[in-house]
Every structure is written in C-alpha cells, then in structure tokens.
C-alpha cells in the first residue's frame, strides 16, 4: 500500500491473476488490473516506433523499444509513469514467435515482475508505411 504525504493509506493499482486461469506472467502480462474509484484516467493516442523526426527504425525490436520510450514520454506529459499503466493493446504487424520474444524481453525491462493487463492484436498493417508496432495504453493515477 502506498502512503500519502499525510501518512494515510492510499489504495494502489492492483494486478490480479485469479485462480482457475493459467499463469500469464511468463508471457509478460496480468489477467486483471483494478484501480480505486476516483483515480484519474490517462488516455494517450497510440504510440508507434518513430523518433522525434518521424523516422522509423528498420527492425521490430528497435521500433518496440522506441514505442515504449514514446509511451513513457507521453505519459510523463500527463504526470504519469509506465508503472501507472493499467491496460493496453499491443498491435503487431506480421506477429511471430520471434517478435513475441522481443516483447517479453522489453516488457521485463520496463515493468519487471509486475506486468499490466494487455492484449496482443496481430494486424496486417498500421498507419505509416514501415510501421511494425503500436502501443495503446490506459494509465491511472491518484488524484
């Protein structure tokens, strides 16, 4: 439980993997995210792997890393962090086991042991030519 500056308990964002469902942690996600009533929701646009100049790196792994960095930047603009992500959708062009391995590695780097709830959506294409990944998050923070 997180403490406020007045030392009163503050409910926290919870990630739950209920009994009766398989353990999703090896695949870098949780089944359920629950946040307390009254928290502020942050809904940024989907973030792709382009840099500040609009350039896309050639590989999936590089684009995924940049998309995560971009997500971190957009959340910071609203006063949130990656640890505040409750749920997101991950769109991947031409999804494969190799790409999923890159996802697990990057998500372990970003979220460690506590993974948000998320959905992987294989797609044939994204908004920009050469774009291989897009991340669409919902973050929540205390008011």
Buried (B, 14 or more C-beta within 10 A) or exposed (E): EEEEEEEEEEBEBEBEBEEEEEEBBEBBBBBEBEBEEEBBEBEBEBBBBBEEEEEBBEEBBBBBBBBBBBBBEBBEEBEBEBBBBBBBBBBBBEBEEEBBEBBBBBBEEBBEEEBBBBEBEEBEEBEEEBBBBBBBBBBBBBE
